[in-house]
Amino acid sequence: MKKKISTIPFAGTAEQEVCLQKIIAESKDDPSMIIHVMQQAQLIYGYLPFEVQVMIADGMDIPLEKIYGISTFYTQFALSPKGKYSVSVCLGTACYVKGAQDILDKVTEKLGIGPDECTADGRFSIDACRCIGACGLAPVMMINDDVYGKLTVDQIDGILDKYLD
């Protein structure tokens, strides 16, 4: 599944940029540190928006295409912000054959966003993952650390409504 780039405007602060520039400066002479720098950038910003990728590429004198390639290859990197409530729907084999795609479709319909996207208010984000490790409960969805198993489509509205504060 291809990662989507966020449509939410970048809202980085000057303090965040100072922190990132310090990390870049400490690592700029060692290209093997690129993943470390990207991990630190994601810790600072919560994700790797285009603007941050440009800062890393410029600061480490590495082509932007390489930064983007790494950020889209490794699942640990996110190109869009995560919501206060991160919804993960398992699409692993056990979940998929028991209807996980229908669960994901219902979640995206209810929240009005797709996988790898965040609601404009920052409340929810959705991830379609490959395995949560609860195959016996298939299909499974997690919201932050809460696990919901043996799901049916008609349960989704009630589950998500619990997180609408």
Residue pairs with C-beta under 8 A, 6 or more apart in sequence:
1 115
1 116
1 128
2 72
3 71
3 72
3 78
3 79
3 80
3 116
4 79
4 80
4 114
4 115
4 116
4 117
5 50
5 79
5 80
6 47
6 49
6 79
6 80
6 81
6 117
6 118
7 80
7 117
8 80
8 81
8 118
8 120
8 122
10 49
10 50
10 51
10 52
12 45
12 49
12 51
12 52
16 44
16 45
17 55
19 44
20 40
20 41
20 44
20 45
20 52
20 55
20 56
21 55
21 59
23 37
23 40
23 41
24 37
24 55
24 56
24 59
24 60
25 59
27 33
27 34
27 36
27 37
27 60
28 59
28 60
28 61
31 60
31 62
33 60
34 56
34 60
34 62
34 66
34 67
34 70
35 70
35 74
37 56
37 60
38 48
38 56
38 67
38 70
38 71
38 77
39 76
41 48
41 52
41 55
41 56
42 48
42 76
42 77
42 78
45 52
46 78
46 81
46 82
47 77
47 78
47 79
47 80
47 81
47 82
48 71
48 77
48 78
48 79
49 79
49 81
53 64
53 67
53 68
53 71
54 64
56 62
56 67
57 63
57 64
57 66
57 67
70 77
71 77
71 79
72 79
78 116
79 116
80 116
80 117
80 118
80 125
81 118
81 122
81 125
82 118
82 125
83 118
83 119
83 122
83 123
83 124
83 125
84 122
84 123
84 124
85 123
85 124
85 125
85 143
85 144
85 163
86 124
86 125
86 127
86 142
86 143
86 144
87 107
87 111
87 124
87 125
87 126
87 127
87 141
87 142
87 143
87 160
88 126
88 127
88 128
88 129
88 132
88 141
88 142
88 143
89 95
89 100
89 103
89 104
89 107
89 126
89 127
89 128
89 129
89 139
89 140
89 141
90 100
90 129
90 130
90 131
90 132
90 134
90 138
90 139
90 140
90 141
90 142
91 100
91 101
91 104
91 128
91 129
91 130
92 100
92 129
92 130
92 131
92 132
92 135
92 138
94 135
94 138
95 132
95 135
95 138
95 139
95 140
96 139
97 138
98 138
98 139
99 139
99 151
99 152
99 153
100 138
100 139
100 140
102 153
103 139
103 141
103 151
103 153
103 156
104 115
104 126
104 128
106 153
106 156
106 157
107 126
107 141
107 156
107 160
108 114
108 115
108 126
110 156
110 157
110 160
111 119
111 124
111 126
111 160
112 119
113 119
113 124
113 125
113 126
114 126
115 126
115 127
115 128
116 125
116 126
116 127
116 128
117 125
117 126
118 124
118 125
119 125
123 163
123 164
124 160
124 163
132 140
132 142
132 147
134 140
134 147
134 149
136 149
137 147
137 149
137 150
138 149
138 150
139 149
139 150
139 151
140 147
140 148
140 149
140 151
141 147
141 148
141 151
141 159
142 148
143 159
143 160
143 163
148 155
148 159
